[in-house]
Amino acid sequence: MDLPKGFYGVTDEKYGSIKSAEKLIDFGVKIIQYRCKYKTDREKYEEAKKIKDMIGNKDILYIIDDRVDLALIVKADGVHVGDRDIPVCEIRKIVPKDFILGLSTHTISDVLNADCCDYIGVGPLFYTTTKNDAYNPLGIETAMKMVEASKCPAYLIGGIKLENMKDVKNIKADGFVSVSDVLYNDDKHFQRMVSVWNS
């Protein structure tokens, strides 16, 4: 399955998961990840299912963060995991053939050892307040080396805003994630970010 290039949308629990998804769908994004850390399994299921229903037949890939079981239950298109989760190659053994597997990477070593996944997340690029347990920022130079070393599509994440989009674009990744700067601003702001990325 071909992954969309450019913007990769991720929901924000503080902003509101459903509200996040509504906004991302209105903005016309092609991929949405449901990311929720601090709710019960039942609440996560209900939100994940609602977002799946909201997406419906729209041309949007739907990814669940961390939870393989939840992704399979709501029939999402894939799951995104980190280095503290179940190894990607083990997940690959139990999911459908076309199931998308994403992996967070934080070092060049992570990238070189990223097997069985369809794409990687490279970050955090800059300082971020979205995740409480975020790693130290990579910076432009390290991120560029990681993207160059990747065998699969790479998406940049962490502290990405309109004001640093020109630097982000120059890393030559396949796409980027911006949570707060997209969700807390309007469509005009988002389109300016995309315009810089595509320029």
N, C-alpha and C positions, 0 to 999 in steps of 0.2 A: 504494500500500500504506500503510495506516495504521500509524504508529509508536506503540508503547506509551508512555504518559505515566508519569512517576515514575522509578523507578530503572533505570539503564542499567549493566549489569555489564561490567567489563573484567578480563581475566586479568592476572596479575602474574608475570613471569618469576622473580623472586626467591622468591615463595611457591611457584611451580610452576604452569606453565600448565594441565596436566591436572587437578591438584589444585584449582586455581582454578575451572575449569569445573565440576568435580564439585560443589563447594560452592555455586556460583551456581545450578546446576540444582536442587540440594536445597533452596535457599532459595526456589525458585519464580519466578525472574526471567523476564522476557519478552523480553529482548534481551541477547546476549553478544557482546562484541568480543574476538577473539583478538589480543593485542598482544605481539609478541616482537621484540626488537631485536638480540640478540647470539648467535643460533644460526645454523648453516648453513642453506642453503636446503632441504636434504634433511630436516633436523631440524624446520624450520618446517612443511614439507609434512606430515610424519608426525604432528606434534602437531595441526595444523589439521584434517587428515583424521580423526584420532581424536575430536576434539571434535565434528566434524560427525556422526560415527557415534553419539556419546553423546547428542546432541540428537535424532537420529532423527526421529520424527514428532511430537515435542513442540511445543507452541505457543510456540516461541522463535525469534526472529530471530537470525541468525548473521552477524556482520560481521567482516571481516578488516582489520586495521590496515595501512595503507600499500600492501600488495601486491595490485594488481589481478589479476595473473597467478595468484597463489595462490588468491584468492577465486573466480576462474572455474574453476580446476582442481578445487577441492574442492566446487564448487557451493554456495558460501555465498550469503546473501541480499544481500550488499552489501560495500562497502569504505569505509573511513574514511581520508582523506588530509589532509595538512597543506600549509602554504604552500611547502614545499620539495619537494613531490612533483609528479607530473604534474598539470596543471590539470584541474579537475573537468569542464569543458565538453569537453575532449579525451577524457577517460575515457568520458563519456556517449555518444560516437560509436561506441564499440566494445563496449558491454555490453548485455545484454538490456534490454528496455523497462522491466520492473518491478524492475530492479536498483537497490538503495538506495545512494545516494552521500552520505557525510557529510564535512564539512569543518571543520577546526579554525580558529577565529578568535581573534585576540588584541587587535584594536582595532576601533573603530567603523567605520573605513574598510574593514577586512576584511569586516565584516558587510554593509555597503552594496554591496560588490563580490562577494558570495557568490552566484554564478549557477550554475545547472544542478545544484545539490545538493538533497537531500531534507531535510536537517537540518544544523544547525551545532553544533559544540562551542564553548562560551564559556569561556575560561580562560587561565591558571590563576586561579581565583577567589582562593585563598589560597596561601600558601607550600606547596610540595609537595616531597617527597623521592622520589616514585615515578619521576619522569623526571629524568635527569641534565642534559638540555638544556632544561629548562623556562624559559619566559619569566617576566618579573617579574609578581608578583600584580596582578590587576586591581583588586580591592577591590569592595565591594558597589555603590557608586554607578555606577562605570563599567560593571560587568556588567549592571546594571539598564538602562542606556541602550542597551547592545548588544542585549539581549533585546528591548527595545521596538522597536528599529530592524530587527529580523530579519523577513524575508519568509517564513521557514519555521520549523518547530519548533526550539527551542534547548535544549541540554542543558548544564548547568553542570558544570565539572570543575576539580579542583585543590585539595587540602587540605581537602576536605569531610568533616566528622566529625559524630558525634551531637551533640557540644557546640556546634557552630555551625549546626545544621540549621534553627533558627528564623530565623536571618538569611538562610540560603539560600532557604528557602521564600518569604520576603517579596520575593524578586527576581521572582517570577512567571514562571519559566521552565517549559518543558514537562517537564523532568526533570533528573536529576542523576547524576553518576558519583562513586562513592566506592570507591577501590581498597583501600588498606591498612586503613581503619577497618572495612570489611566483611569482608575476607578473614581478618584476624587476630583477629576476634571471632566470637561464636556467633550462631545464628539469632535468639535473643532480642534481642540488640543490634541486629541488622539490622531486625527488626520494629519496634523502637522508633524507628529512623530513619525508616522508611516511615510510621509512625503520625504522627510530627511533620510530615512532608511533606504527608500527607493531611488534617491537622487544619485 
